[in-house]
Amino acid sequence: MSPDPGRGPILVVEDDEQLAWVVARHLRARGYAVESATSVEEAECILASGVRPSVVLLDINLPGDTGWAFLRSGHLAAAGAPPVYVVSATAVTASRLREFGVAGYLPKPFALPTLMEIVERQASAGGEPPAEADGVEGSDAR
């Protein structure tokens, strides 16, 4: 599969550089373009440069500002309001996900096939976020 030129890249916002590298490598091997950021500030710079992601995979506990601050900032709205999946070791309630309008939650550790299922489902939906936040529970890291 080659990247779809009509769709933006997947933005991975993750401060664990090894995990970010594994996720990006896995996505690229399946034909997705990927932009990676290790902080909210770096993610904001990527968006300010004109990148319009089709999906955002967002950790919550980041150096500097948190993922919640990023969701509040307006940068994502300015980038076309891509669907955001919170990918975090921090437990997040469904009400918190709804409060921030995220598309779903993937708790760490997670299986890469589970991550790919989320990304592929989003890609096949044409970038439209689901009506309700997904909760993907009980995954193992691979």
N, C-alpha and C positions, 0 to 999 in steps of 0.2 A: 504494500500500500504506500502510495506517495502522499505527501501532505496536500490537502485541499487548498488551492490558492485563494478560494473564496472565503475561507474561514481563518480566523486569527489563531495564534498559537495558544497553547496551554501555558498559563502562568503558574509556576510553582513557587510559593512563598514559604520557605523552610530554612531554618537556621542550622539544622543538622546537615552539614554539607555532604556527608557520606550518603545519607538517606536521599537528599535532593538529587545527588548524582545518579543513584540507582534508579530513582523514579524517572528522571529525565532520560536516562539511557534506555529504559524499558519503553517509554512512550515513543522516543525517536525510532527505536527498532520496529515499531508498529506504524511508522509513517506520520507521526504527529510532530509538528514544530513545537519547540518548547523554549520558554523564557524562564530563567530562574533568578530568584532574589532571596537573599539571606536575612533581609529586614524589611520592615514596612517602608522605611525611607528609600531603600533600593527599589522596591516594587513601585513606589510613587514615581521615581525617576523613569522607570521603564514605561509606565503609562504616560507620563508627561512627554516622552519621546515620540508618542504617536502609536504605540503598540495597542492593539485592540484584541484582547484575548477572547477566545471562544468559551473558555472554562478557566476558573481560578481554583487552585488547590491551596488552601490557606491554613497554616499552622496558627495557633493562638498565642502561645508563649514564645515571643520573639524578643531579641535584644532591642532596646529603645521602646518604641510604641508597640502595643499588642495588636493582634489580629482584629480584636474588637474595635480598636481605634481606627484601623484601616477601613473597616466596614462603615464606620461613622463618617469618615473623612470626605466623602463625595468624589474621590478619585475614581472609584469604580463606576459610579453613575456617569461621570464624564467620559469614561471609556466604553460606553454603550451598555452598561449594567449587565456584564456577563454573569452567568450562574456561578455561585461560589459554593465550594464544598469545604467545610471545615475538616481538616485532617489533623487531629491532635490527640496527645496522650491525656489531656485534661478532659474529664467527663463533662459533657455539655447536655443540658436538658432540652427537650423538644420545644419548650416555651421560649428558651433563649434563642434557639435557631429561628423560630418564627419571628421573634422580636427583631432580628437582624435580616430577615428575609433570605436566609441562605437556602440553597437548593438541597443540601444534605450534610451529613456528618459521617466521617469514617474514622473510628477510633484507632489509635496506634496501640499495639502493632497491628498491621493489616497485611493481608495476602495481596501480592501484586495482581493476581487474577481478579480480585474484588475491585481494586482500583481501576483496572482496565474495563471492567463491566460498567462502572460508573461513567467513565470517560466515553466509552462507545455508546452507551445509552444516551448520553447528552449529545453526542455528535449525530446520532440517528434521529434525535428529536429536533434537529435543526437549530440547536442553540436555545430552544425555549425551555425555561426552567419548569420543573414539575409544579403542580398546583400546591402540593404540600411538601414540607421538608422530609427527605428520606433519612432514615436511621439505619446504618449498616452496622450490625452488632456482631460480636463474637468472632472476629477475623484473627488469623494468625499471621505473623510476619513470615515471609518466605525469602 
